[in-house]
Amino acid sequence: TYQSKESLLIPQEEWERNKQSLCEAYGLELNLSQPLTKWWRLLANASAYRNRVSATTGTEADLQNFAYTARLNTTLSPHKKLDIQLTSTFNSAAVTPQGRIRPIYFTDVAASLRVLKDRGTLTARVSDVFNTNRLLFRSYAVGYEADFDSKRETRVGWLSFSYRFGNEQQRRAPQARGGGGLG
């Protein structure tokens, strides 16, 4: 019988023998949450790691690389009822048992405005503002090489409105006493 593990088709018995050595990664992750001014907050996340992939797929594969990811989220509040958020994400190239994934990067932007005495919120958001989010993959083995380029519809816009009904103080009172949860 065959099973798919990590997008890799190998016999079940072989998977059981070799599953401990298919992927190895170790590294470091850093997080920063910092108010820069009264109206500007920054959240940054970065990780760096050594990635090694070994696979037995009829041809021995032992691939490795140094990979990293970064995410930057900044929130601006130019007015007490308005928040603007910009989020950028970057994932470096990475190896897989079948080849290599090229870097992926994109930026999202959103704005929210509190209205109707702060009971309503109007939100607008656009994902992948620069239309750069795409999957580029190179697959290779002995006697075989292929490039895969996939571009989904990633630049999408949303507009939403939410309204909070009821008395806000009554809703918070049971939680303050230690009860009122879901069970």
Disulfide bonds with the S-S distance in Angstrom:
none
